[in-house]
Amino acid sequence: MPDTDLSILNRVYEIILDRKQNYDERSYVCKLLNHRKGMNKILEKVGEESVETILAVRNENHEEIVSESSDLIFHLLVMLAANNVTLDEIAAELSARHESMKRD
């Protein structure tokens, strides 16, 4: 099983963090983070992209699965950044779970 380079996740997350600190009215991320609905808007997008990902899987459409999963991961990153959750914390949690699975 090859090791996939996931550094793009770090790069996207860093851009999201930058948008969180430096408002740009043209930025989709800024619009999400500063929406009048607040966190509810971000959660709506996560929910919407979750449903679209599920439908793509149910329809067995590989291209849509990749596209919708990418949208979902992007919106999850926005949600994490909005809640000051770092990718280091997520990686640590996944590592701990991986260690636990190896013992099972």
Order of alpha helices (4+ residues) and beta strands (2+ residues): alpha-alpha-alpha-alpha-alpha
